[in-house]
Each structure stands twice: as C-alpha cells, then as structure tokens.
Amino acid sequence: MIQLLFTVILSEMLLILLFSFKTPLRKLVILTVDRLKRGRGPIMVKTVAGTVLIVLLSSVYSMVTIRKRWIDDGAVNPTDQVLMVKHLLEATLMGGSLFLALMIDRLHHYMRELRLRRKGMEAIKKQSRVMEDGKVSKSEEIKALEEEGTTLQTRLKQLELELDSKTKDITTSEANVVALRKQSEGLLLEYDRLLEENQNLRSQIQSIDHRLSRSGSKKNS
C-alpha cells in the first residue's frame, strides 16, 4: 500500500513537472489528460478519489482510536506505535496524492484556458491584419477613385469648353443662315419684280408692233 502510494505521488510529481516546463512531452500529456476527462474518464477518476478519501478517513479514524486508547490505558503499546506510524504515513501519502491530483487538474484546466486564449488572440491578430489589409486596399481604391474623379472632372471641363465653342459656331452658322435666307427672299422678290417688268415690256412691245402693223396696212390700201 505504501509503495503504491509512493509510486502514485512520484507519478503525479512527474506530471506536474511536465506541465510546468515547455517540453515536447507537455502537449502529449495535455492531450492524454483531455482524453481522460472525456467519456467515462471523470467517473473513474472520481471513483478512485472517493475510494482514496474513504481509506484516508479510515486511517484517520484508526489513528484517533489508537490515540484514545493510549489516553485511556495511560501507557503506549509498541504495536500501537507501529500502527500509528503506519496509519499516519498512509494518511499523509493519500492526502498528498489527493492534493497533487487536484493540482494536476487545476494545472490542466489553466493550461487549456491559456491555450484557448492564445488561439483566440491569434485569431484576433489575424482578423486585425485582414482588416488592416482591407483598409489599405480600400485606401488605395479610394485614391484610385479620386484620381479617376479628377480625370473625369478635367475631361468634363474640356467637353464644356468644346461645347461652348460648338455652340458659338452653331449660333454663328444660324445667324449666317438667317442672313442668307433673308438675302434669298430679297433676291426672289427682285426676280419677281424683274419678271413682272419683263412681261410688261413684252406686252408694250407687242402692242407697239400691233399698232405698227395696222398703220402699215392702212397706207397700202
């Protein structure tokens, strides 16, 4: 019993050392304890711890009984002394093993929490890097859009100037067309007047010829 308790305590101390220092075996030990805490592992551990606690209480009870017997008898029996030392050693070893088991459980819990928090911090760092990269890309896109907007504004001003010059040309052309239209209307009126004068002159010439022909015929008769 005592040898078994010493073996358990030494094993627990070794586990605590593996938890305390960063070695290649620490990850393996953490994974092993993780598996022990899954499924039926916690029930088995609680059963063993309960059994050890009951034996511990039994040893304490035995020590109290022996101590009471010493007080009642008023003398110390060598056999009782041996039993007292044995029960005391067993109780000390069982109490130490339970305490070290509790320490292992707490260390495993804190190591697991620390690992989860480190993963969370790494995820946050990655997310912040992605956000920073996104901000940089967005700032570059904004700069590109601003440059494109400046180019479009310059092009728009050029088009406005071209539109103004075209508008002036069109206005000048319309004015020329109106002037030519008025000039053509005046020429048409002048043509109509000349045509009418020509017709009047022809009618006058015809009337003169007719008169001359009549006067010539009268002389011949």
C-alpha positions in Angstrom: 0.0 0.0 0.0 2.7 2.4 1.0 4.8 1.5 -2.1 1.8 2.0 -4.3 1.1 5.4 -2.8 4.8 6.4 -3.2 4.6 5.4 -6.9 1.4 7.4 -7.4 2.9 10.5 -5.7 6.0 10.3 -7.8 4.0 9.9 -11.0 1.9 12.9 -10.0 5.0 15.0 -9.3 6.4 14.0 -12.7 3.1 15.1 -14.4 3.3 18.4 -12.6 6.9 18.9 -13.8 5.8 18.1 -17.4 3.0 20.6 -17.1 5.3 23.3 -15.7 8.1 23.2 -18.3 7.7 23.6 -22.1 8.9 20.3 -23.5 7.8 18.1 -26.4 6.0 15.8 -23.9 3.8 18.5 -22.4 1.5 18.6 -25.4 1.2 14.8 -25.3 0.4 14.9 -21.6 -2.2 17.6 -22.1 -3.9 15.5 -24.9 -3.8 12.4 -22.6 -5.5 14.3 -19.8 -8.0 15.7 -22.2 -9.0 12.2 -23.3 -9.2 11.1 -19.6 -11.7 13.9 -18.9 -13.9 12.7 -21.7 -16.5 10.0 -21.6 -16.2 7.7 -18.6 -12.8 9.1 -17.5 -14.2 11.7 -15.0 -16.4 9.0 -13.4 -13.4 6.6 -12.9 -11.2 9.4 -11.5 -13.9 10.5 -9.1 -14.4 6.8 -8.0 -10.7 6.4 -7.3 -10.5 9.7 -5.5 -13.6 8.8 -3.4 -12.1 5.4 -2.5 -8.8 7.0 -1.5 -10.7 9.6 0.6 -12.6 6.8 2.3 -9.3 4.9 3.1 -7.9 8.2 4.3 -10.8 8.8 6.7 -10.4 5.2 7.8 -6.7 5.7 8.6 -7.6 9.0 10.5 -10.2 7.2 12.4 -7.8 4.4 13.3 -5.2 7.0 14.5 -7.9 8.7 16.6 -8.9 5.3 18.1 -5.2 4.4 18.9 -4.7 7.9 20.4 -7.8 7.5 22.6 -6.7 4.0 23.7 -3.3 5.5 24.8 -5.1 8.1 26.8 -7.4 5.5 28.4 -4.7 3.0 29.2 -2.2 5.5 30.2 0.6 3.6 28.5 2.0 3.3 25.0 1.9 -0.1 23.3 4.8 -0.7 20.8 2.3 -2.4 18.4 0.1 0.6 18.6 3.1 2.9 17.9 3.9 0.9 14.7 0.2 1.0 13.7 0.1 4.7 14.5 3.1 5.5 12.3 1.8 3.3 9.5 -1.6 5.0 9.5 0.0 8.4 9.8 2.3 7.6 6.8 -0.6 6.2 4.8 -2.8 9.2 5.6 -0.1 11.6 4.7 0.6 9.9 1.4 -3.1 9.6 0.5 -3.6 13.3 1.4 -0.6 14.3 -0.6 -1.7 12.2 -3.6 -5.2 13.8 -3.5 -3.7 17.2 -3.2 -1.3 16.6 -6.2 -4.2 15.2 -8.2 -6.1 18.4 -7.5 -3.1 20.4 -8.6 -2.8 18.4 -11.8 -6.5 19.0 -12.6 -6.1 22.8 -11.9 -2.9 23.0 -14.0 -4.5 21.2 -16.9 -7.5 23.5 -16.7 -5.4 26.6 -16.7 -3.2 25.3 -19.5 -6.2 24.6 -21.5 -7.7 28.0 -20.9 -4.3 29.6 -21.7 -4.2 27.6 -25.0 -7.7 28.6 -25.9 -6.9 32.3 -25.2 -3.8 32.1 -27.2 -5.8 30.7 -30.1 -8.3 33.5 -29.6 -5.6 36.1 -29.6 -4.0 34.7 -32.8 -7.5 34.7 -34.4 -7.9 38.3 -33.3 -4.5 39.3 -34.6 -5.2 37.6 -38.0 -8.6 39.4 -38.2 -6.9 42.7 -37.3 -4.3 42.1 -40.0 -7.0 41.3 -42.5 -8.9 44.4 -41.5 -5.7 46.5 -41.9 -5.0 44.9 -45.3 -8.6 45.7 -46.2 -8.2 49.3 -45.0 -5.0 49.6 -47.1 -6.7 48.2 -50.2 -9.7 50.4 -49.6 -7.5 53.5 -49.2 -5.8 52.5 -52.5 -9.2 52.1 -54.1 -10.3 55.5 -52.7 -7.1 57.1 -54.1 -7.7 55.5 -57.5 -11.3 56.7 -57.5 -10.2 60.2 -56.5 -7.7 60.2 -59.3 -10.3 58.9 -61.7 -12.8 61.6 -60.5 -10.1 64.3 -61.1 -9.5 63.0 -64.6 -13.2 62.9 -65.3 -13.6 66.5 -64.0 -10.8 67.6 -66.2 -12.4 65.8 -69.2 -15.8 67.4 -68.3 -14.3 70.9 -68.3 -12.7 70.2 -71.7 -16.0 68.9 -73.0 -17.8 72.0 -71.6 -15.2 74.2 -73.4 -15.7 72.3 -76.6 -19.5 72.5 -76.2 -19.2 76.3 -75.7 -17.1 76.7 -78.9 -19.5 74.4 -80.8 -22.5 76.4 -79.5 -20.9 79.6 -80.7 -20.2 78.1 -84.1 -23.7 76.9 -84.3 -25.0 80.3 -83.3 -22.8 82.0 -86.0 -24.0 79.4 -88.5 -27.6 80.0 -87.7 -27.1 83.8 -88.0 -25.5 83.3 -91.4 -28.3 81.0 -92.4 -30.9 83.6 -91.4 -29.0 86.3 -93.3 -28.7 84.1 -96.4 -32.4 83.3 -96.1 -33.3 87.0 -95.9 -31.0 87.7 -98.8 -32.5 84.9 -100.9 -36.0 86.2 -100.1 -34.9 89.7 -101.3 -33.5 88.1 -104.5 -36.7 86.3 -105.1 -38.7 89.5 -104.7 -36.3 91.2 -107.0 -36.7 88.4 -109.5 -40.4 88.5 -109.4 -40.3 92.3 -109.9 -37.9 92.0 -112.9 -40.1 89.2 -114.3 -43.1 91.4 -114.0 -41.3 94.3 -115.7 -40.2 92.0 -118.5 -43.7 90.8 -119.0 -44.9 94.5 -119.1 -42.2 95.4 -121.6 -43.1 92.4 -123.8 -46.8 93.4 -123.7 -45.8 97.0 -124.6 -43.6 95.8 -127.4 -46.4 93.6 -128.7 -48.9 96.4 -128.6 -46.4 98.7 -130.4 -45.9 96.1 -133.1 -49.5 95.6 -133.5 -50.0 99.3 -133.9 -47.2 99.5 -136.5 -48.7 96.6 -138.4 -52.1 98.2 -138.5 -50.7 101.6 -139.6 -48.7 99.9 -142.4 -51.8 98.1 -143.8 -53.7 101.3 -143.9 -51.1 103.0 -146.0 -51.0 100.2 -148.5 -54.7 100.4 -149.0 
